Structure formats: structure tokens, C-alpha cells
Amino acid sequence: QKRQKRQKRRTRARSGSFPRAPASEAPRHRASVQETLSPPARAQVDDPDVINFLLSTEIIPLCLRIMETGSELSKTVATFIVQKILLDETGLAYICATAERFYAVSTVLGNLVGSLVDQPSARLLKHIVRCYLRLSDNPRAREALRQCLPDVLRDATFSACLKDDVTTKRWLTQLLFNITESTQHVQ
């Protein structure tokens, strides 16, 4: 019994404040996540039922782990999934519901941005900027982003990488405006 309690504590510590499936459901749970992320399901990820299902799984901690350790393609796909979750109102509310969830996501995004300084990827940067922009739609997250948005997104570090990407430049400009506008309201 003591061993089970220790295991539960370790499991909670590993996943932060994100929910984990009970061990007895893990094999079925993993299969369900894989099925959900199959090509037809990915096309329908805008469906609120799909978002609610994803939020009930370990998909966010899994994506964050991949964003930290995966290949460029894996990081891009994981960031895209987080972006799609954030674009849904329920997903944004879920991630911004606690400081721990917000900081888990923003810290990983910040680390990704830092890694792109040496090895730029316009495709990955596009998804990261979109995630930050969506986070800035939440008032508390917007206030936090004033402090934790990486400086390299505020200066011209990625100008060459984004020179032909009008959409991402527009998103980045809007993000910086949202954060600046937030600052002006506070003063």
C-alpha cells in the first residue's frame, strides 16, 4: 500500500496538474489517443467533442514532452496539436485555468523559441507564435506574457526567417500589440 501511494505521488508530480488516466485504463487510453489523432480525426480537431476528449487524456503533457525532446517534425506536430487545443475556447480556458498549466505550456514554448535562434524553422515558429497569440486572448495569460514572452520574439531575431511569411508576421505583430495594450491599461 505504501508503494502504491508513492507511485501515485510520483505520477502526480510527473504530470503536474494535468490529469492522468488510471493505470488500469492506460492501454485502452493510449489506443484511444492514437485513434483520435489518426488523419480523419485530426481533420476534425476543431470539433468541441474532440477537444473535450483530448483534454481528458494525457495529450497535453505528452505534447509538451515531445516539444522538449522530439525531432523538428515531432516538435512541429506536437506544437500544432497544442495550437489546435488552444484555439478552442474550452482548451484555452483549460490551459489558463491554473498558473501551473499556463507556465508549463509557456515555458516549453519559450524553450522552443530559444532553440530556434540557432536552428530556425519557419514552420515551427509559425505554430509557436500562433500559440502565444491565442494565449494572449486570455486576460490573465496576457498579463503573464508581458513578463515571460521571450525577448527574441520582441526584437528582429527572426526577421530573416519570417521575411516571406506574412501571416506569421501579422500574428507576431498582433501578439506584441496585445501585450503592449495590456501594459497601457495597467498604467
Secondary structure, 3 states (H helix, E strand, C coil): CHHHHHHHHHHHHHHCCCCCCCHHHHHHHHHHHHHHCCHHHHHCCCCHHHHHHHHCCCHHHHHHHHHHHCCHHHHHHHHHHHHHHHHCHHHHHHHHCCHHHHHHHHHHHHHHHHHHHHCCCHHHHHHHHHHHHHHCCCHHHHHHHHHHCCHHHCCCCCCCCCCCCHHHHHHHHHHHHHHHHHHHHHC
